Amino acid sequence: MSRGDFIKKPDRRFKLLVLTQGLWMTTLLILALWWGTLLRQQGEEIASLESQLGVAPHKVQSRLDKTTRMIAAESGTFILLILVTNGVLLFAFARDTRRSRSLEAFFASVTHELRTPLTSIRLQAEALKDIEDNPKHTPFLNRLLEDVGRLEGQVQQTLELARIEGGGGLTLQSVRIRNFIQTRILPHYSLNEGRMQLITEIEEAFIQVDPSALMVILRNSLDNAIKYTRNAPTLLELKGRCEGAGYRLEVFHRNSTFTGNPDQLGKLFYRGPESQGAGVGLYLIRTLMEKCGGKAGFTPSESIFVTRLEFKIDPGSEHHGA
């Protein structure tokens, strides 16, 4: 992700704020000018009536001058307060925007740089596994590879969250869902040493989705199940089928321990009473699905947690072949 992806949204917000403040100040200045003109006209009419009633001209002029000075002073003070208040607000917002840009750029840079050493560690661990002859070391190497894969997933999740919050968009492509799951998702869980039992019934179809977002969506769905399991192993069923012009993919977690508020699921930083995460996973699933033109739903019960993902089928998929 580039630095420009992060500053795009704050720039738009700042420009919108400046435009809004400008319109608000212009409106108030016009109203102040209109009120001042109206009060001056009324003062002149009162002065004319006093003259007709026989009040001395110097008294009439004195009162009119006093009223004019009062209107000018009050209008000037009012306009000055508006200008100062709006200037302070714009300055504070600009300072916070610059600070936010710096933090987001630093955060994106650090997160992005983590991917290179993690990839290197994974490759070295895979090389050690290939050359290691001692069976006693295999479980440790498998666990190392699994943990590195989980860290890579967390880094990717963090980058996706930053991209979403920074106003970045997705690139929708035609993806073969069953092939994607078999080649890019399941291999990450092949070293779990019996801690997860996964049954898949996936009907092949071409769906419209961003591949990077799909990776985050599916891995979050499975990783959340591993975190919230009543007792090992984690029991999962992954079912996918075409439904009209859409494709429904469901993840059934059979021994879930979720005890939170179902209505809060999918909101940023919401954590259940026994949560082990930061409350980002389900939010990313729901947000990324919406950005891909689909929907996500979560249905928890006493011992099962169902994640429903509804994708759009690529209308030109018949030309690709399965």
C-alpha positions, 0 to 999 in steps of 0.5 A: 500500500502506498502512502498516497492511499492513506492521505487521500481520505484526510485530504478529501475530508479537509477540503470538505471541511474548508468548503463547509466552513467557507459556506457557513462563514459566507452565510453568516456574513450575509445575514450579519450584513442584512441584519445591520442594514435592516437595523440601520433602516429602522433607526432612520425611520425612527429618526424620521418619526421623531423629527415629525413629532417635533424632537430637536434635530440635534437630538435625533441625529445624536440618537441615530449616530449612537444607534449606528455605532452600536450596530457597527460595533456589535456586527464587527464583534460578531463577525470577528468571533466567527472568523476567530472560531472558524480559524481555530477549528481549521487550525486544530483539524489541520494539525490533527490531520497532519499527525494522523497522516504521519502515524498512518504512514509510519504504521503502514511502513512498519507493517509492510516491512514486516512481510519481508522478514516473515517470508524469509523466516518461513522459507528458512523453516521450510528448508529446515523441514526438508533437510531435517532427518530427526522426526522429533523435530518435525512437530516444532518445525510444523508449529514454527511454520504455522505460527509464521503463517498466522503472523503473515495473516495478521500482517495482511489483515492489518494492511487491509484494515489500514487500506479500508480506513485510509479510503483505498479501494478493491480490484474485483476479479473473476476467481474460481472459489473452490480452486482458491480455497484448495490452493491458497487457504487449506495449505495454511492449515495443513500443519495443525497436527489434528487441532482442526477437522475441516469438512468441505463441500464446495461447488465450483463457480467464478465469483467477483471478488478481490483476491487479497480481500478474499484471502483475509475474509476466509482466513479470518473466518477459520482463524476465529473458529480456532480461537473460539473452540470449546474443546479441541479439535476445532470442528468446521464445515465449509459449504459453498453453492450457487444460488441464482445469480449469487454464491453462498459460502457458509462456515459452520463452527460446531464447537464454538464458545462465543458468548457475546452480543450477536447484534454487535458482531461485525462492528470494529473493536467489538470483543465478546466477554471471552475474546482473545482478539482485538475485535477486528476480524469480523469487522474486516469480513463484513466490510470487505464483503460489502466492498466486493458487492456481497454480504456477510452475516453471523449467526451464533447459538449455544454451540455453533457459530455460522458465518454466511458469505454471499458473493456475486457470480461473475456474469461472464464466467460461462466463457471461462469454463470451470 
